[in-house]
Amino acid sequence: MTHKDVVRYLCIVVAAVLCVAYLYLPSLGKIAVDDSSKIVGLANQIRETKEMDQEFDRVIEQMYRENPEMRPSASERKAEALRDQADAIEDAELDRELKQWLHQYLGKLRRIKQLVEAQVNGSVEPRG
């Protein structure tokens, strides 16, 4: 198994765990307030993460204004852009594979559900 296969396998496992968590934790999309009246929940965490990213970008730009010699060169920016492109291509492929796997897995789960319901309703004899 190559490193890339291991990464794909781990991503699939993480995606499956996230899907299960989404199904069993319906409050993820809701906002909650903790004891100190602070808003908590996934939506708030995403907003806070975006705000931190924006603050990081502002700090970096300020650093570059104060120290222009630290700004990446044109070739470094181009290399970073190419790395970002490569990452996007790999992410799109992984996303496609995950969607395909999840589609197949959900089909199996639906079939299991049908079999269990049929057995509960007495229309299928249990297999030994």
N, C-alpha and C positions, 0 to 999 in steps of 0.2 A: 504494500500500500504506500503510495507516494505521499509527500507532504500535502500536496494539493487535494488528494483524496481525503486525507485526515481532516483538513480544513472544511471541505465540503460536508463530510459526515458530521462534524461538530456543528456546523451551521444548520444542517437539517434537524439535528437533535434540539438545538436551541429554538428553531422555528416551531417544532412540534410542542415543546414545553410552553412556548408563548401562546400557541393556539389553545392548548389545554387550559392555561391560566386565563385566557380571554373567555373561554366558555364557562369556567367555574368561578370567575371573579367578575360578575356583572357590574360591579361598582367602579370599574376602572375608568369609565368615561364620565363619571360623576365627580362633583366637587364635594369635598368634605371639609369640616372645620375641626381642628384638634382642640384640646383643653385650653390652650393659650390663644385661641381665636385666630390661629394661623390657618390659611387655606392649604389643604393638602390634597393629594391625588395625582394621578398620572398627567392630567391636562396641565396642572400647575407645574409639575416637574418639567414638562416639555417647555413651557413658557420660560421657566427659570433657566433652563439650559440654553435656550435661544438668547436670552438676555446676557448670560455669561459669555457666549460666543461673541456677541456684539461688543461687549466690554473688552474682551481680549483683542478683538480687531482694532478698537480705538486705542488701546495701550500700545499695540504693535505699531500703528501708524504714528503715534506720538513719538515712539522710540526712533522710528525712521526719520521723522522731521528733525529730531534733536541730533541724530547720528546718521547722516545720509550714507556714510561709508558702509553701514551695516545692511543697507537695502540690498536684496539679491540682484545679481547682474541679470542682463537680458537672457543669457544662456541658462542661468539657474532658474529663472522664471519659466523659460520654455521647457526645460527638463521637468519641472514640477507640473506644468500643464500636461505634458505627455504622460507622466505618472498618473495624474488624475484621470486622463482618458483611458489608460490601461485599466485602472481600478474600476471605472464605470463599465467597461466592456466585461470584465470579470464579474462584477456585481449583477449585470443584466443576465449573464449566462446562469449564474447561481440562482437568481430570482426565477428564471424560467424553469430550472431543474426543481427548485423547491415547490413551485406551483404545480408542476407535473406530479411530483411525489405526493404532495398534499391531496391533490385531486384523486389519485389512486388510493391513498390511505383512507380518505373520507368515504370513497366507494366501498371499501372493505368494512368500515365501521357501519355504514348504512345497512350492508348485508347482514352483519352480525346483529344489529338492532332488529331487523326483520325476523331473523331466526329466533331470537330471544322472545320477541313479542308473539311469534307463532307458537312457540313452546309454552309460554305463559297462558295463551288462549286455548291450549290443548290441541292444536291442529298439527303438531309435529311430535313424534315420539322421540324421547331423548336417546342419543347414541351412547353406547357403552364403550 
